[in-house]
Amino acid sequence: MCIRDRRRVHGQTLGDSGSLYAIRDQLELNPAYFSGVSGPAERLKQLKAFVQEMEKKHGIIFFVDMVLNHTSINSTWILEDPNVCYTTKNTPELQSAFVLDKALRDLNKRLIENKEPDYPKGSIVENADDVNRIIDIIQHKVIPGLKLEEYFLYDVDQFLTQLKAVLQKAGIKIPEDEVELESDFNIYVSDRSFLVQKFIEKKKKKKK
């Protein structure tokens, strides 16, 4: 909820970080804004009266915008079912991003503790030169050691071997002639595996 002078308040209960982008409970009103009121029902009643009064007296209209990805890591919703959000377990493609985030976090910790030898000023950043020095550390020290490019390499021979094994197990004859793929064929692993599965299902249906 934003108003013209750019001060912001958030009506929902926030997570441990206190960030407006980390909601603990999208269905619970933040008790910090309600004095002398106990219980969710009473808070909702007071908010409803306030909204009606502001609209009637001042012509101010309120709206609710629920953005589910703005959810705190200690939200009951996520704790009960971790798969409602992306993780490296249910989405392995995020592994490279996770590795990069961790490396940047580690760099940040070294800067705070003044343990980064290539930047003796610790957590103090005073000018553009300081920013450029930190960027240089990231580009030439942090990123190269991660070998991120290896997450995007694929062993074609290994894939073909695995594909032939899957097709043979499904009783599908492998064509001897080469098949020319369309120019816009997506070479990403997840898409290719999806197409292979669809191909197998289609062949099985024809057999029935």
C-alpha positions as CSV (number, residue, x, y, z in Angstrom):
1,M,0.0,0.0,0.0
2,C,1.7,3.2,-1.2
3,I,0.7,6.8,-0.8
4,R,1.8,10.0,-2.6
5,D,4.7,11.0,-0.3
6,R,6.3,7.6,-0.9
7,R,5.9,6.5,2.7
8,R,4.9,2.8,2.7
9,V,3.0,0.7,5.1
10,H,2.2,-3.0,4.7
11,G,-1.0,-4.3,6.2
12,Q,0.0,-8.0,6.2
13,T,2.2,-9.7,8.7
14,L,5.9,-9.5,7.8
15,G,8.5,-12.2,8.2
16,D,11.6,-12.1,10.4
17,S,13.6,-9.8,8.0
18,G,10.9,-7.1,8.3
19,S,11.1,-6.6,4.6
20,L,8.0,-5.5,2.7
21,Y,8.9,-8.1,0.2
22,A,8.9,-11.0,2.7
23,I,5.3,-11.6,3.9
24,R,4.9,-14.2,6.6
25,D,1.1,-14.5,6.3
26,Q,-0.8,-13.0,3.4
27,L,-4.1,-13.6,5.2
28,E,-3.2,-12.0,8.5
29,L,-3.2,-8.3,9.2
30,N,-0.1,-6.8,10.8
31,P,-1.0,-6.2,14.6
32,A,1.6,-3.4,14.7
33,Y,-1.0,-1.1,13.0
34,F,-3.9,-1.9,15.4
35,S,-3.8,-0.5,18.9
36,G,-6.1,-1.8,21.6
37,V,-7.4,-4.5,19.2
38,S,-7.0,-8.2,19.8
39,G,-7.6,-11.0,17.3
40,P,-7.7,-11.2,13.5
41,A,-11.5,-10.6,13.3
42,E,-11.3,-7.3,15.3
43,R,-8.4,-6.1,13.2
44,L,-10.3,-6.7,10.0
45,K,-13.3,-5.0,11.4
46,Q,-11.3,-1.9,12.3
47,L,-9.6,-1.8,8.9
48,K,-12.9,-2.1,7.1
49,A,-14.2,0.9,9.1
50,F,-11.1,2.9,8.4
51,V,-11.2,2.2,4.6
52,Q,-14.9,3.2,4.5
53,E,-14.2,6.4,6.4
54,M,-11.3,7.4,4.2
55,E,-13.3,6.8,1.0
56,K,-16.3,8.7,2.2
57,K,-14.5,11.7,3.7
58,H,-11.5,12.0,1.4
59,G,-12.3,10.1,-1.7
60,I,-9.3,7.7,-1.1
61,I,-9.7,4.3,-2.6
62,F,-7.7,1.3,-1.3
63,F,-6.8,-1.8,-3.2
64,V,-5.2,-5.2,-2.2
65,D,-2.3,-6.5,-4.3
66,M,-1.3,-10.1,-3.4
67,V,2.1,-11.0,-4.8
68,L,2.8,-14.6,-3.8
69,N,6.5,-14.5,-4.6
70,H,6.9,-11.8,-1.9
71,T,6.8,-14.5,0.8
72,S,9.1,-14.9,3.8
73,I,11.2,-18.0,4.2
74,N,9.6,-18.5,7.6
75,S,6.0,-18.4,6.2
76,T,3.8,-21.2,7.4
77,W,2.8,-21.8,3.8
78,I,6.4,-22.5,2.8
79,L,7.3,-24.5,5.9
80,E,4.3,-26.8,5.3
81,D,5.1,-27.4,1.7
82,P,8.6,-26.3,0.5
83,N,7.7,-27.2,-3.1
84,V,5.5,-24.1,-3.5
85,C,8.7,-22.3,-4.2
86,Y,11.7,-23.0,-6.5
87,T,14.6,-24.9,-4.9
88,T,17.7,-26.6,-6.2
89,K,16.0,-29.9,-5.4
90,N,12.8,-29.4,-7.4
91,T,14.5,-27.2,-10.1
92,P,18.1,-28.4,-10.6
93,E,18.5,-25.7,-13.3
94,L,18.9,-23.2,-10.5
95,Q,22.0,-24.8,-9.1
96,S,24.3,-22.4,-11.0
97,A,22.4,-19.3,-9.7
98,F,22.5,-20.7,-6.2
99,V,26.3,-21.2,-6.4
100,L,26.7,-17.6,-7.6
101,D,24.5,-16.2,-4.9
102,K,26.5,-18.1,-2.2
103,A,29.8,-16.9,-3.6
104,L,28.5,-13.3,-3.6
105,R,27.2,-13.7,0.0
106,D,30.6,-15.0,1.1
107,L,32.3,-12.1,-0.5
108,N,29.9,-9.7,1.3
109,K,30.8,-11.4,4.6
110,R,34.5,-11.0,3.9
111,L,34.0,-7.4,3.2
112,I,32.0,-6.8,6.4
113,E,34.6,-8.6,8.5
114,N,37.4,-6.8,6.6
115,K,38.9,-10.1,5.5
116,E,39.0,-9.5,1.7
117,P,42.7,-9.0,0.9
118,D,42.0,-7.3,-2.4
119,Y,39.8,-4.6,-0.7
120,P,41.3,-3.4,2.5
121,K,38.6,-0.8,3.2
122,G,36.2,-3.5,4.5
123,S,32.6,-2.6,4.2
124,I,33.3,1.1,3.4
125,V,32.3,2.1,-0.1
126,E,32.9,5.8,-0.6
127,N,33.1,6.5,-4.4
128,A,32.9,5.1,-7.9
129,D,36.5,3.8,-7.7
130,D,35.6,1.7,-4.7
131,V,32.6,0.2,-6.5
132,N,34.7,-0.6,-9.5
133,R,37.3,-2.4,-7.3
134,I,34.6,-4.6,-5.9
135,I,33.2,-5.3,-9.3
136,D,36.7,-6.2,-10.4
137,I,37.0,-8.7,-7.5
138,I,33.7,-10.3,-8.6
139,Q,34.6,-10.5,-12.3
140,H,38.2,-11.7,-11.9
141,K,38.3,-13.5,-8.6
142,V,34.8,-14.7,-7.6
143,I,33.2,-15.8,-10.9
144,P,36.1,-17.5,-12.6
145,G,36.6,-19.9,-9.7
146,L,32.9,-21.0,-9.9
147,K,33.3,-22.4,-13.5
148,L,29.7,-21.5,-14.2
149,E,30.0,-22.3,-17.9
150,E,30.2,-26.0,-16.9
151,Y,26.6,-25.9,-15.8
152,F,25.6,-25.1,-19.4
153,L,27.7,-27.8,-21.2
154,Y,26.1,-31.0,-22.3
155,D,27.6,-34.3,-23.3
156,V,25.7,-35.1,-26.6
157,D,27.2,-38.6,-26.8
158,Q,26.1,-39.4,-23.3
159,F,22.6,-38.1,-24.0
160,L,22.3,-40.2,-27.2
161,T,23.4,-43.3,-25.3
162,Q,20.8,-42.7,-22.6
163,L,18.1,-41.9,-25.2
164,K,18.7,-45.1,-27.1
165,A,18.5,-47.1,-23.8
166,V,15.2,-45.5,-22.9
167,L,13.7,-46.1,-26.4
168,Q,14.9,-49.7,-26.5
169,K,13.4,-50.3,-23.1
170,A,10.1,-48.9,-24.3
171,G,10.2,-51.2,-27.3
172,I,10.5,-48.3,-29.8
173,K,12.5,-48.9,-33.0
174,I,15.3,-46.4,-33.4
175,P,15.4,-44.9,-37.0
176,E,18.8,-45.4,-38.7
177,D,18.5,-42.3,-40.9
178,E,19.5,-38.9,-39.4
179,V,16.6,-36.6,-38.7
180,E,17.1,-32.9,-39.4
181,L,15.8,-30.8,-36.6
182,E,13.9,-27.5,-37.1
183,S,16.0,-24.4,-36.9
184,D,14.2,-23.2,-33.8
185,F,14.5,-26.5,-31.9
186,N,15.2,-25.8,-28.3
187,I,18.4,-27.6,-27.2
188,Y,17.9,-27.2,-23.4
189,V,18.0,-30.4,-21.5
190,S,14.6,-30.0,-19.8
191,D,12.8,-29.4,-23.1
192,R,14.6,-32.2,-24.9
193,S,13.7,-34.7,-22.2
194,F,10.1,-33.5,-22.3
195,L,10.0,-34.1,-26.0
196,V,11.5,-37.5,-25.7
197,Q,8.9,-38.4,-23.1
198,K,6.1,-37.2,-25.3
199,F,7.5,-39.2,-28.2
200,I,7.5,-42.4,-26.1
201,E,3.9,-41.8,-24.9
202,K,2.8,-41.2,-28.5
203,K,4.4,-44.5,-29.7
204,K,2.8,-46.4,-26.8
205,K,-0.7,-45.1,-27.7
206,K,-0.2,-46.2,-31.3
207,K,0.7,-49.7,-30.2
208,K,-2.6,-50.0,-28.2
